[in-house]
Amino acid sequence: MSDFLEQIKAFEGRVIGPPAVALDAVNEAMIRHWCDAVGDANPIYVDEGAARANGHDGIVAPPTMLQAWSMRGLGGRTGTTAQDDLLRLLDSAGFTSVVATNCEQEYVRYLRTGDRVTTTVTIESVSEEKQTALGAGHFVTSLQEYRDDAGEIVGTQRFRILKFAPKPKVEPKPKRPRPSITRDNAFWFDAAKEGKLLIQKCASCGQLRHPPGPMCPSCHSLEWGTIEASGRGTVYSFVVNHYPQVPAFEYPLVVAVIELDEGTRFVSNIIGVDAADVEIGMPVVAEFVAFDEDLTLPQFRPAGT
Ligand code: ZN
């Protein structure tokens, strides 16, 4: 057993603080407020006659009020009990979050007005480390025993919490922003998915053009075809982008205008080289990068690397 497990296991069986005597004896006012709050209309809790007609000696308290009689109020926590020590120990080991997981109550007899409850709390068990959906943690079960003036148990409550180390949130890397795909340029992105770098070519005058468009800027023809580029070119111009950083990209980000060997220019990124080593005129070759399942784009790296 690890030292830590041994330390927390040592709390099993320890009593939390001295027996706590209820601030108020079981009384009609608190019972009535409780029944109002939870919407319990059973008359044996508020009507003497109804209680007697059901075999009680007088008004009785709802069994589920058991814990309410022992509550110490907002100022009641001392921070000095064995349970506080145990929770601090778990905090120090990274199990900083807490969630209540189970509450089981057993009722031995009805509480009657005038009963004054005394509560003792024992740390019943501390589990070894468990893997849960919330994160790794230890279950801590405490047993509350409620006694009447004669020292007889009137009810018990087992309360279980999980002290756990919250899982770090893993944010998936955001996808690269989508290009704006239209009927005029869809052919180009479809070809890129297949690893082809196309250049639009006017069917009338033969001029190459990029980016894609419906009309030849030279002869105004609407007829066009494509050629497949060699993928070779040179750096015509570039910038190194540091800010603002968009999460989908790696920085520093080299954004370059590439002059393809065929003559058209093309805006892309330069990869596979330190940003400081990029130069105008540098020979580059296209490499198709699949950023995700539906976006593949040509990027350029220095020729011969
Ligand atoms: Zn033309």
Residues whose N, C-alpha, C, O or C-beta is under 5 A from the ligand:
A	BS01	ZN	C202 S204 C205 G206 Q207 C216 S218 C219 H220 S221
